[in-house]
Amino acid sequence: MARRPHHSVYVVELSKAVLDEPRFRKSNPDYRAGKPCVYVGMTGLSPDVRLDKHKAGIQANRFVQQYGLRLLPHLYEPYNPMRYDEARDMEVEIAIDLREGGYGVWQA
């Protein structure tokens, strides 16, 4: 019996202070000043629970733990939920689209 789709992509707004991180700046050479900085991820949990885990240091991305501000649901909610393979691919697509739009993007 096939499982229902339960994976999600999510986007976390990061503080502009993340721009002081050399690795982040190097990964975003086309960042446009004034655009948001974000982290794009995928999870089998709800995005809210996943963000809480990042902030608590549980399987956390360092940039989200240190600079994460809030979820940006308008950038991902229309896609959720989905199967694992779809979420994995959508995470990459969203990151590419945002980076092409001038956002500063970190993707795990």
TARA-V303410 format. One record per run of one state. SS is the DSSP state (~ for helix, > for strand, _ for the rest). FROM is the first residue (numbers start at 1). LEN is the number of residues. If there is no record, write none. Layout:
ss	from	len
SS	FROM	LEN
SS	FROM	LEN
This chain:
ss	from	len
_	1	6
>	7	8
_	15	1
~	16	5
_	21	1
~	22	6
_	28	9
>	37	7
_	44	3
~	47	10
_	57	5
~	62	6
>	68	4
_	72	1
~	73	3
_	76	1
~	77	3
_	80	2
>	82	1
_	83	1
~	84	17
_	101	3
>	104	4
_	108	1
